[in-house]
């Protein structure tokens, strides 16, 4: 995924070719665990159809696949000894109010 840089422009055709080759190689090698298999599936959600789908569609497919990975392998929360005092932990400031920013806070 080092050829995928979501903060800048979409990957160039040579970067897509390198990423697609790496994703296909990972899929061919197989995974040792279910978690590893799910990561490979997520990467292939982006690179798998790079010749037919546009960047936005592939990026959304990758985001959804990574959401499934994150929700499947979320570490258990540590139990607190006592509930925190109300208002003692301020929320971080939001930059805008997009759904992704709001999801990061909760």
Phi and psi in degrees as GROMACS dihedral restraints (atoms count N, CA, C in turn):
[ dihedral_restraints ]
;  ai    aj    ak    al  type     phi  dphi    fc
    3     4     5     6     1   -70.7    20    10
    4     5     6     7     1   -12.4    20    10
    6     7     8     9     1   -89.7    20    10
    7     8     9    10     1    -3.4    20    10
    9    10    11    12     1  -106.0    20    10
   10    11    12    13     1   116.0    20    10
   12    13    14    15     1  -123.9    20    10
   13    14    15    16     1    90.4    20    10
   15    16    17    18     1   -67.6    20    10
   16    17    18    19     1   -13.1    20    10
   18    19    20    21     1   -85.1    20    10
   19    20    21    22     1   -16.0    20    10
   21    22    23    24     1  -117.0    20    10
   22    23    24    25     1  -151.6    20    10
   24    25    26    27     1   -70.3    20    10
   25    26    27    28     1   158.8    20    10
   27    28    29    30     1   -58.9    20    10
   28    29    30    31     1   158.0    20    10
   30    31    32    33     1   -58.4    20    10
   31    32    33    34     1   146.4    20    10
   33    34    35    36     1   -75.0    20    10
   34    35    36    37     1   163.8    20    10
   36    37    38    39     1   -54.4    20    10
   37    38    39    40     1   -41.9    20    10
   39    40    41    42     1   -63.4    20    10
   40    41    42    43     1   -38.1    20    10
   42    43    44    45     1   -65.8    20    10
   43    44    45    46     1   -39.2    20    10
   45    46    47    48     1   -62.9    20    10
   46    47    48    49     1   -41.2    20    10
   48    49    50    51     1   -63.6    20    10
   49    50    51    52     1   -42.9    20    10
   51    52    53    54     1   -64.4    20    10
   52    53    54    55     1   -45.2    20    10
   54    55    56    57     1   -64.1    20    10
   55    56    57    58     1   -41.3    20    10
   57    58    59    60     1   -65.4    20    10
   58    59    60    61     1   -41.0    20    10
   60    61    62    63     1   -62.5    20    10
   61    62    63    64     1   -43.9    20    10
   63    64    65    66     1   -64.8    20    10
   64    65    66    67     1   -40.4    20    10
   66    67    68    69     1   -65.3    20    10
   67    68    69    70     1   -41.2    20    10
   69    70    71    72     1   -66.5    20    10
   70    71    72    73     1   -38.2    20    10
   72    73    74    75     1   -64.4    20    10
   73    74    75    76     1   -42.9    20    10
   75    76    77    78     1   -62.3    20    10
   76    77    78    79     1   -41.1    20    10
   78    79    80    81     1   -66.0    20    10
   79    80    81    82     1   -39.6    20    10
   81    82    83    84     1   -68.3    20    10
   82    83    84    85     1   -37.0    20    10
   84    85    86    87     1   -68.0    20    10
   85    86    87    88     1   -29.9    20    10
   87    88    89    90     1    86.0    20    10
   88    89    90    91     1   173.9    20    10
   90    91    92    93     1  -119.7    20    10
   91    92    93    94     1   149.1    20    10
   93    94    95    96     1   -87.1    20    10
   94    95    96    97     1   -17.6    20    10
   96    97    98    99     1  -141.7    20    10
   97    98    99   100     1   165.1    20    10
   99   100   101   102     1   -64.3    20    10
  100   101   102   103     1   -38.1    20    10
  102   103   104   105     1   -63.1    20    10
  103   104   105   106     1   -44.7    20    10
  105   106   107   108     1   -62.9    20    10
  106   107   108   109     1   -41.2    20    10
  108   109   110   111     1   -60.7    20    10
  109   110   111   112     1   -40.5    20    10
  111   112   113   114     1   -67.1    20    10
  112   113   114   115     1   -36.5    20    10
  114   115   116   117     1   -65.7    20    10
  115   116   117   118     1   -41.7    20    10
  117   118   119   120     1   -63.6    20    10
  118   119   120   121     1   -39.6    20    10
  120   121   122   123     1   -62.4    20    10
  121   122   123   124     1   -41.0    20    10
  123   124   125   126     1   -64.1    20    10
  124   125   126   127     1   -42.9    20    10
  126   127   128   129     1   -63.7    20    10
  127   128   129   130     1   -40.5    20    10
  129   130   131   132     1   -70.0    20    10
  130   131   132   133     1   -21.5    20    10
  132   133   134   135     1   -63.8    20    10
  133   134   135   136     1   -30.5    20    10
  135   136   137   138     1   -87.0    20    10
  136   137   138   139     1   -50.3    20    10
  138   139   140   141     1   -88.4    20    10
  139   140   141   142     1   -18.6    20    10
  141   142   143   144     1   -56.9    20    10
  142   143   144   145     1   -41.2    20    10
  144   145   146   147     1  -119.6    20    10
  145   146   147   148     1    39.2    20    10
  147   148   149   150     1   -66.5    20    10
  148   149   150   151     1   -18.3    20    10
  150   151   152   153     1   -85.5    20    10
  151   152   153   154     1   -15.2    20    10
  153   154   155   156     1  -117.8    20    10
  154   155   156   157     1   -26.5    20    10
  156   157   158   159     1  -105.4    20    10
  157   158   159   160     1   151.3    20    10
  159   160   161   162     1   -77.8    20    10
  160   161   162   163     1   167.5    20    10
  162   163   164   165     1   -58.5    20    10
  163   164   165   166     1   -46.9    20    10
  165   166   167   168     1   -60.3    20    10
  166   167   168   169     1   -45.1    20    10
  168   169   170   171     1   -62.7    20    10
  169   170   171   172     1   -43.8    20    10
  171   172   173   174     1   -67.2    20    10
  172   173   174   175     1   -39.6    20    10
  174   175   176   177     1   -63.4    20    10
  175   176   177   178     1   -40.6    20    10
  177   178   179   180     1   -66.7    20    10
  178   179   180   181     1   -38.6    20    10
  180   181   182   183     1   -64.0    20    10
  181   182   183   184     1   -40.6    20    10
  183   184   185   186     1   -65.2    20    10
  184   185   186   187     1   -42.0    20    10
  186   187   188   189     1   -60.6    20    10
  187   188   189   190     1   -45.4    20    10
  189   190   191   192     1   -64.2    20    10
  190   191   192   193     1   -40.9    20    10
  192   193   194   195     1   -65.0    20    10
  193   194   195   196     1   -39.3    20    10
  195   196   197   198     1   -70.6    20    10
  196   197   198   199     1   -31.2    20    10
  198   199   200   201     1   -62.6    20    10
  199   200   201   202     1   -40.4    20    10
  201   202   203   204     1   -64.6    20    10
  202   203   204   205     1   -41.5    20    10
  204   205   206   207     1   -62.1    20    10
  205   206   207   208     1   -47.7    20    10
  207   208   209   210     1   -62.3    20    10
  208   209   210   211     1   -40.6    20    10
  210   211   212   213     1   -74.7    20    10
  211   212   213   214     1   -27.5    20    10
  213   214   215   216     1   -76.4    20    10
  214   215   216   217     1   -30.3    20    10
  216   217   218   219     1  -120.6    20    10
  217   218   219   220     1    31.9    20    10
  219   220   221   222     1   -71.1    20    10
  220   221   222   223     1   128.4    20    10
  222   223   224   225     1   -67.3    20    10
  223   224   225   226     1   149.9    20    10
  225   226   227   228     1   -65.6    20    10
  226   227   228   229     1   145.2    20    10
  228   229   230   231     1   -74.7    20    10
  229   230   231   232     1   143.4    20    10
  231   232   233   234     1   -77.0    20    10
  232   233   234   235     1   140.1    20    10
  234   235   236   237     1   -78.8    20    10
  235   236   237   238     1   140.6    20    10
  237   238   239   240     1   -88.2    20    10
  238   239   240   241     1   147.1    20    10
  240   241   242   243     1   -68.1    20    10
  241   242   243   244     1   -35.9    20    10
  243   244   245   246     1  -148.7    20    10
  244   245   246   247     1   155.1    20    10
  246   247   248   249     1   -67.7    20    10
  247   248   249   250     1   146.5    20    10
  249   250   251   252     1   -70.5    20    10
  250   251   252   253     1   156.6    20    10
  252   253   254   255     1   -68.3    20    10
  253   254   255   256     1   142.6    20    10
  255   256   257   258     1   -61.9    20    10
  256   257   258   259     1   129.3    20    10
  258   259   260   261     1    79.2    20    10
  259   260   261   262     1     4.1    20    10
  261   262   263   264     1   -80.4    20    10
  262   263   264   265     1   -19.3    20    10
  264   265   266   267     1  -118.4    20    10
  265   266   267   268     1   100.6    20    10
  267   268   269   270     1   -69.3    20    10
  268   269   270   271     1   148.0    20    10
  270   271   272   273     1   -77.1    20    10
  271   272   273   274     1   148.2    20    10
  273   274   275   276     1   -67.1    20    10
  274   275   276   277     1   150.1    20    10
  276   277   278   279     1   -66.4    20    10
  277   278   279   280     1   145.3    20    10
  279   280   281   282     1   -94.0    20    10
  280   281   282   283     1   143.8    20    10
  282   283   284   285     1  -103.6    20    10
  283   284   285   286     1   100.4    20    10
  285   286   287   288     1    79.6    20    10
  286   287   288   289     1  -172.3    20    10
  288   289   290   291     1  -136.3    20    10
  289   290   291   292     1    40.2    20    10
  291   292   293   294     1   -70.9    20    10
  292   293   294   295     1   156.2    20    10
  294   295   296   297     1   -56.4    20    10
  295   296   297   298     1   -36.6    20    10
  297   298   299   300     1   -66.0    20    10
  298   299   300   301     1   -40.5    20    10
  300   301   302   303     1   -65.2    20    10
  301   302   303   304     1   -41.4    20    10
  303   304   305   306     1   -66.9    20    10
  304   305   306   307     1   -35.3    20    10
  306   307   308   309     1   -66.6    20    10
  307   308   309   310     1   -32.5    20    10
  309   310   311   312     1   -66.8    20    10
  310   311   312   313     1   -29.6    20    10
  312   313   314   315     1   -76.6    20    10
  313   314   315   316     1   -39.8    20    10
